[in-house]
């Protein structure tokens, strides 16, 4: 089974390769997505290290002058995709969207560097990527951390990567959708609608795109005035981890000033991320930065504190208790929403299904923190899902069946990089 899945995963990555970048799934997602590409590089690195580095390099070819890295790069037109580049209207070359995505690239590049055993062959490529990565991290610090706490403010649910998580329901209610008009979605023409975001959720997504376009994609203005501004627990934890990893890369390159700067970002987050701790539920969760209200929801992102390297005895103990409770409620961890929540839906995108990439981060963090039992549960469950259902976008935590798109690039990558040996 392992050998067969190895071959299948490599075949999927090759089939979804568009020459320098990889699409998540050929039928539904025809462009380059930011954090998808980063994770895809981990998979390529297991059999083609040169191609792995190229994946990240291609993504950063679309970086804006201020350091911003978009969530979609429209390298080739695809008239059937909505919303396409004309809807975004960013005016960039290459054509891109106007929002970002979770900053996992630095953590991936460090993994590529270590896999290459710090080889002189790849050092020039690391030296070329490093200032681009640093510019993105500085952009987060200067534009998306207005609270000065190392907390990332997301201005669109799509930025978080967890598009329809119920964490965004309350903050999204104020969004005016009256100008959205008629449109045709691509996702629901190829996939079961019961697995996808609802129409009202999509209307809100598009209204936020319109709002950003109306502001000329002025990122600083958007961060101050956008109707949706939420401190996202997932992005915040991933950025803290990425800052640690980029600081380690700075050390390897002998860039002392930059390493010190990055460790300053780390200290800021270590001191400030308590802003996302909700004592009433005993968990990290997202928080509406406009009114200060917690989501009050335990999601898979709540368990990324270990991946971020946060250490707090009380918080860690409470988080592990949630892990133990949830692990008894489902067959496979980690569901994207607490199964005890009334809004839990085992097959609807980020309202219940298990995602291999999030499991990879959760499992890695638990292992590094010394919680070997829970870490092994996450890894073995991920392996079992892939072996049982194939390499899907996500999985039902109750039945184990695949959810969303099949032949999925980042799931294939996580199999090759991590899950196969669980």
C-alpha positions as CSV (number, residue, x, y, z in Angstrom):
1,X,0.0,0.0,0.0
2,X,2.8,2.4,0.9
3,X,4.6,1.9,-2.4
4,X,1.4,2.3,-4.4
5,X,0.5,5.5,-2.6
6,X,4.0,6.8,-3.1
7,X,3.7,6.3,-6.8
8,X,0.2,7.8,-6.9
9,X,1.3,10.8,-5.0
10,X,4.2,11.5,-7.3
11,X,2.0,11.0,-10.3
12,X,-0.5,13.6,-8.9
13,X,2.2,16.1,-8.4
14,X,3.6,15.6,-11.9
15,X,0.1,15.8,-13.4
16,X,-0.7,19.0,-11.6
17,X,2.6,20.6,-12.4
18,X,2.2,23.5,-14.9
19,X,5.9,24.1,-15.3
20,X,7.4,25.9,-12.3
21,X,4.2,25.9,-10.3
22,X,1.6,23.3,-9.3
23,X,-2.2,23.7,-9.3
24,X,-4.0,22.3,-6.2
25,X,-6.4,20.2,-8.4
26,X,-6.7,20.4,-12.2
27,X,-10.4,20.6,-12.4
28,X,-11.4,23.0,-9.7
29,X,-8.3,25.2,-8.9
30,X,-6.4,26.0,-12.1
31,X,-3.9,28.6,-10.7
32,X,-1.0,28.8,-8.2
33,X,-2.2,29.2,-4.6
34,X,0.2,30.6,-2.0
35,X,0.2,28.1,0.9
36,X,-0.7,25.2,-1.3
37,X,2.5,25.7,-3.3
38,X,4.6,25.9,-0.2
39,X,3.3,22.6,1.1
40,X,3.6,21.1,-2.4
41,X,7.3,21.8,-2.3
42,X,7.7,19.4,0.6
43,X,6.4,16.6,-1.6
44,X,8.6,17.4,-4.6
45,X,11.6,17.5,-2.3
46,X,11.2,13.8,-1.6
47,X,12.1,13.0,-5.2
48,X,13.1,16.2,-7.0
49,X,14.8,18.8,-4.8
50,X,15.4,21.2,-7.7
51,X,11.7,21.2,-8.6
52,X,10.8,21.8,-4.9
53,X,12.9,25.0,-4.7
54,X,11.5,26.1,-8.0
55,X,7.9,25.9,-6.7
56,X,8.7,28.5,-4.0
57,X,10.8,30.6,-6.3
58,X,7.9,30.9,-8.8
59,X,5.5,32.0,-6.0
60,X,7.8,34.8,-5.0
61,X,8.2,36.0,-8.6
62,X,4.7,37.4,-8.0
63,X,5.6,39.3,-4.8
64,X,4.5,42.9,-4.7
65,X,7.1,45.7,-4.2
66,X,6.0,46.2,-0.5
67,X,6.7,42.6,0.4
68,X,3.1,41.3,0.1
69,X,2.7,37.9,-1.4
70,X,-0.8,37.2,-3.0
71,X,-2.9,34.2,-2.3
72,X,-3.4,33.4,-6.1
73,X,-1.1,34.0,-9.0
74,X,-3.0,33.9,-12.4
75,X,-0.1,32.7,-14.6
76,X,-2.5,31.6,-17.3
77,X,-6.1,32.7,-18.0
78,X,-8.9,30.3,-17.3
79,X,-12.2,31.8,-18.4
80,X,-14.3,29.3,-16.4
81,X,-12.8,30.2,-13.0
82,X,-14.6,32.7,-10.8
83,X,-13.5,35.1,-9.4
84,X,-10.8,35.5,-12.0
85,X,-8.2,38.3,-12.4
86,X,-10.7,40.7,-13.9
87,X,-12.8,40.6,-10.8
88,X,-9.8,41.2,-8.5
89,X,-8.5,44.1,-10.6
90,X,-5.2,44.4,-8.9
91,X,-3.4,45.6,-12.0
92,X,-0.3,43.6,-11.1
93,X,2.0,41.8,-13.5
94,X,1.8,38.8,-13.2
95,X,-2.0,39.0,-12.5
96,X,-2.7,38.2,-8.9
97,X,-5.4,38.4,-6.2
98,X,-5.3,41.2,-3.6
99,X,-5.2,39.2,-0.4
100,X,-2.5,36.9,1.1
101,X,-2.5,33.5,2.8
102,X,-0.9,31.8,5.8
103,X,2.8,32.5,5.8
104,X,4.2,29.0,5.8
105,X,6.8,29.5,3.1
106,X,9.7,30.2,5.4
107,X,9.1,27.1,7.4
108,X,9.0,25.1,4.2
109,X,12.2,26.6,2.8
110,X,13.9,25.7,6.1
111,X,12.7,22.2,5.6
112,X,14.1,22.2,2.1
113,X,17.4,23.6,3.3
114,X,17.7,20.9,6.0
115,X,16.8,18.1,3.6
116,X,19.5,19.3,1.3
117,X,21.8,19.1,4.4
118,X,22.7,22.8,4.0
119,X,24.4,21.9,0.7
120,X,26.5,24.5,-1.1
121,X,24.5,23.6,-4.2
122,X,21.3,25.2,-2.8
123,X,22.9,28.0,-0.8
124,X,22.7,30.6,-3.7
125,X,19.0,29.8,-4.0
126,X,18.5,30.3,-0.3
127,X,20.4,33.6,-0.5
128,X,18.1,34.7,-3.3
129,X,14.9,33.7,-1.5
130,X,15.9,35.0,2.0
131,X,15.3,38.7,1.4
132,X,12.0,38.0,-0.3
133,X,10.8,35.9,2.7
134,X,12.0,38.6,5.1
135,X,10.2,41.3,3.1
136,X,6.9,39.3,3.5
137,X,7.5,38.9,7.2
138,X,8.2,42.6,7.6
139,X,5.0,43.3,5.7
140,X,3.0,41.2,8.2
141,X,4.7,43.1,11.1
142,X,4.1,46.5,9.6
143,X,0.7,46.1,7.9
144,X,-1.1,43.3,9.6
145,X,-0.1,43.6,13.2
146,X,-1.7,46.9,14.2
147,X,-2.1,45.7,17.8
148,X,1.7,45.2,18.1
149,X,1.2,41.7,19.6
150,X,2.5,39.5,16.8
151,X,-1.2,38.7,16.0
152,X,-2.1,38.6,12.3
153,X,-5.2,40.5,11.3
154,X,-7.0,38.8,8.4
155,X,-9.1,40.9,6.1
156,X,-10.8,38.1,4.2
157,X,-11.8,34.5,5.2
158,X,-9.9,33.3,2.2
159,X,-6.7,34.7,3.6
160,X,-6.9,32.4,6.6
161,X,-7.0,29.3,4.4
162,X,-10.0,28.1,6.4
163,X,-12.5,29.8,4.1
164,X,-15.9,28.9,5.7
165,X,-14.8,28.2,9.3
166,X,-17.6,29.2,11.7
167,X,-15.1,31.5,13.3
168,X,-15.9,34.0,10.6
169,X,-19.7,33.8,10.9
170,X,-20.2,36.6,13.4
171,X,-17.6,39.0,12.0
172,X,-19.1,38.5,8.5
173,X,-22.6,39.5,9.4
174,X,-21.9,43.2,9.0
175,X,-20.7,42.8,5.4
176,X,-22.9,44.5,2.8
177,X,-23.6,42.1,-0.1
178,X,-26.1,44.4,-1.9
179,X,-23.7,45.1,-4.8
180,X,-22.5,41.5,-5.5
181,X,-24.9,40.7,-8.3
182,X,-25.2,37.4,-10.2
183,X,-22.2,35.1,-10.7
184,X,-21.4,31.5,-11.4
185,X,-19.1,29.5,-9.2
186,X,-16.8,26.9,-10.5
187,X,-16.5,24.8,-7.3
188,X,-20.1,23.8,-7.1
189,X,-20.2,22.7,-10.8
190,X,-17.5,20.2,-10.1
191,X,-18.0,19.2,-6.5
192,X,-20.9,18.2,-4.2
193,X,-22.5,21.4,-3.0
194,X,-23.0,19.9,0.4
195,X,-19.2,20.0,0.8
196,X,-18.8,23.6,-0.2
197,X,-19.4,27.1,1.3
198,X,-23.0,28.3,1.1
199,X,-24.2,31.1,-1.3
200,X,-24.5,33.7,1.5
201,X,-20.9,32.9,2.5
202,X,-19.7,33.3,-1.1
203,X,-21.7,36.6,-1.5
204,X,-19.7,37.9,1.5
205,X,-16.4,36.8,0.1
206,X,-17.1,38.6,-3.2
207,X,-18.3,41.8,-1.3
208,X,-14.9,41.9,0.5
209,X,-13.2,41.5,-2.9
210,X,-15.2,44.5,-4.1
211,X,-14.3,46.5,-1.0
212,X,-10.6,45.8,-1.5
213,X,-10.8,46.8,-5.2
214,X,-12.6,50.0,-4.3
215,X,-9.7,50.9,-2.0
216,X,-7.3,50.3,-4.9
217,X,-5.8,47.4,-3.0
218,X,-4.0,49.8,-0.7
219,X,-3.0,47.2,1.9
220,X,-2.5,49.7,4.7
221,X,-5.9,51.3,4.2
222,X,-7.6,47.9,3.9
223,X,-6.0,46.9,7.2
224,X,-7.5,50.0,8.8
225,X,-10.9,50.2,7.1
226,X,-12.0,46.8,5.8
227,X,-15.4,45.6,7.2
228,X,-13.8,42.2,8.1
229,X,-10.7,42.4,10.3
230,X,-10.2,39.3,12.4
231,X,-7.2,38.3,14.5
232,X,-6.8,34.8,13.1
233,X,-5.4,32.1,15.4
234,X,-4.1,30.0,12.5
235,X,-2.2,32.6,10.7
236,X,-0.8,34.0,13.9
237,X,0.6,30.6,15.0
238,X,2.0,29.9,11.6
239,X,3.7,33.3,11.4
240,X,5.3,32.7,14.8
241,X,6.7,29.4,13.6
242,X,7.8,31.0,10.3
243,X,9.6,33.8,12.2
244,X,11.5,31.2,14.2
245,X,12.4,29.2,11.1
246,X,13.5,32.3,9.1
247,X,15.7,33.4,12.0
248,X,17.4,30.0,11.9
249,X,18.0,30.5,8.2
250,X,19.4,34.0,8.9
251,X,21.8,32.3,11.3
252,X,22.9,29.8,8.7
253,X,23.5,32.7,6.2
254,X,25.4,34.7,8.8
255,X,22.9,37.5,8.7
256,X,23.0,38.6,12.3
257,X,21.0,41.8,12.1
258,X,18.2,40.1,10.3
259,X,18.2,37.2,12.8
260,X,18.0,39.6,15.6
261,X,15.1,41.4,13.9
262,X,13.2,38.2,13.4
263,X,13.7,37.1,17.0
264,X,12.2,40.4,18.0
265,X,9.1,39.4,16.1
266,X,9.2,36.1,18.0
267,X,9.4,37.8,21.4
268,X,6.5,40.1,20.4
269,X,4.3,37.2,19.6
270,X,5.3,35.1,22.6
271,X,4.2,38.0,24.8
272,X,1.2,39.0,22.8
273,X,-0.6,35.8,21.6
274,X,-2.4,35.5,24.9
275,X,-4.7,38.0,23.2
276,X,-6.1,34.9,21.4
277,X,-6.6,32.8,24.5
278,X,-10.3,32.5,25.5
279,X,-10.4,31.6,29.2
280,X,-14.2,30.9,28.9
281,X,-13.5,27.8,26.7
282,X,-9.9,27.1,27.7
283,X,-8.6,27.3,24.1
284,X,-6.9,29.6,21.6
285,X,-9.3,30.9,19.1
286,X,-9.8,33.8,16.6
287,X,-11.0,37.2,17.7
288,X,-12.8,40.0,15.9
289,X,-10.4,42.9,16.2
290,X,-13.1,45.5,15.5
291,X,-15.2,44.6,18.6
292,X,-12.8,42.4,20.5
293,X,-15.2,39.4,20.7
294,X,-13.8,35.9,20.7
295,X,-15.2,33.3,18.3
296,X,-15.6,31.0,21.3
297,X,-14.9,28.0,19.1
298,X,-12.3,25.2,19.3
299,X,-11.1,24.5,15.8
300,X,-8.1,22.5,14.4
301,X,-6.2,25.8,14.4
302,X,-6.5,25.9,18.2
303,X,-4.0,23.1,18.3
304,X,-1.3,25.0,16.3
305,X,0.1,26.6,19.5
306,X,2.5,23.6,19.8
307,X,3.7,24.1,16.2
308,X,4.2,27.8,17.0
309,X,6.5,26.8,19.9
310,X,4.3,28.5,22.6
311,X,4.9,27.1,26.1
312,X,2.3,27.8,28.8
313,X,1.6,25.0,31.3
314,X,-2.1,26.0,31.9
315,X,-2.9,26.6,28.3
316,X,-1.1,23.5,27.1
317,X,-2.9,21.3,29.6
318,X,-6.3,22.7,28.6
319,X,-5.5,22.3,24.9
320,X,-4.5,18.7,25.5
321,X,-7.7,18.0,27.4
322,X,-9.6,19.3,24.3
323,X,-7.5,17.0,22.2
324,X,-8.4,14.0,24.3
325,X,-12.1,14.9,24.4
326,X,-12.3,15.3,20.6
327,X,-10.3,12.2,19.9
328,X,-13.0,10.2,21.6
329,X,-15.8,11.8,19.6
330,X,-14.5,11.1,16.1
331,X,-12.8,8.2,14.4
332,X,-10.1,10.4,12.8
333,X,-8.5,13.5,14.2
334,X,-8.3,16.5,13.8
335,X,-11.7,17.7,12.7
336,X,-11.6,21.3,11.6
337,X,-14.4,22.1,14.1
338,X,-15.1,20.7,17.5
339,X,-17.6,17.9,17.0
340,X,-19.5,18.9,20.1
341,X,-20.3,22.3,18.5
342,X,-23.9,22.4,17.0
343,X,-22.5,23.8,13.8
344,X,-20.3,20.8,13.2
345,X,-20.7,19.3,9.7
346,X,-18.4,16.4,8.9
347,X,-18.2,17.0,5.2
348,X,-18.6,20.8,4.7
349,X,-15.2,22.2,4.0
350,X,-13.8,23.8,7.2
351,X,-16.8,23.1,9.4
352,X,-15.8,19.5,10.2
353,X,-13.5,17.7,7.7
354,X,-9.9,16.7,8.5
355,X,-7.2,18.4,6.4
356,X,-3.9,16.7,6.0
357,X,-1.8,19.9,5.9
358,X,-3.2,21.1,9.3
359,X,-2.7,17.6,10.7
360,X,0.9,17.8,9.6
361,X,1.4,21.0,11.5
362,X,-0.5,19.8,14.6
363,X,1.3,16.5,14.6
364,X,4.7,18.1,14.1
365,X,4.1,20.6,16.9
366,X,2.9,18.0,19.4
367,X,5.9,15.8,18.6
368,X,8.3,18.7,19.1
369,X,6.6,19.6,22.4
370,X,7.1,16.0,23.7
371,X,3.5,14.9,23.5
372,X,4.3,11.7,21.7
373,X,0.9,10.0,22.2
374,X,-1.3,12.7,20.7
375,X,1.3,13.3,18.0
376,X,1.3,9.7,16.9
377,X,-2.5,9.6,16.9
378,X,-2.6,12.6,14.5
379,X,0.0,11.0,12.2
380,X,-1.5,7.5,12.1
381,X,-5.0,8.8,11.6
382,X,-3.8,10.9,8.6
383,X,-2.1,7.9,7.2
384,X,-5.2,5.8,7.6
385,X,-7.4,8.4,5.9
386,X,-5.1,8.5,2.9
387,X,-4.7,4.7,2.7
388,X,-8.5,4.2,3.0
389,X,-9.9,6.9,0.8
390,X,-7.1,8.2,-1.5
391,X,-5.5,11.6,-1.8
392,X,-8.4,13.9,-1.3
393,X,-8.7,17.6,-0.5
394,X,-10.0,16.7,3.0
395,X,-11.7,13.8,4.8
396,X,-14.8,13.1,6.9
397,X,-13.6,12.6,10.5
398,X,-16.4,10.2,11.2
399,X,-16.5,7.8,8.2
400,X,-13.1,8.5,6.7
401,X,-14.4,9.1,3.2
402,X,-12.8,11.7,1.0
403,X,-14.3,15.2,0.8
404,X,-13.8,17.9,-1.8
405,X,-11.5,17.5,-4.7
406,X,-9.6,14.3,-5.5
407,X,-6.0,13.9,-6.7
408,X,-5.0,16.8,-4.5
409,X,-1.5,18.2,-4.7
410,X,-0.9,19.2,-1.1
411,X,-2.4,16.0,0.3
412,X,-0.1,14.1,-2.0
413,X,2.8,16.2,-0.7
414,X,2.0,15.6,2.9
415,X,1.8,11.8,2.3
416,X,5.3,11.8,0.8
417,X,6.8,14.2,3.3
418,X,5.2,13.0,6.6
419,X,2.2,10.8,6.7
420,X,3.6,7.7,4.9
421,X,5.8,6.8,7.8
422,X,3.3,7.4,10.6
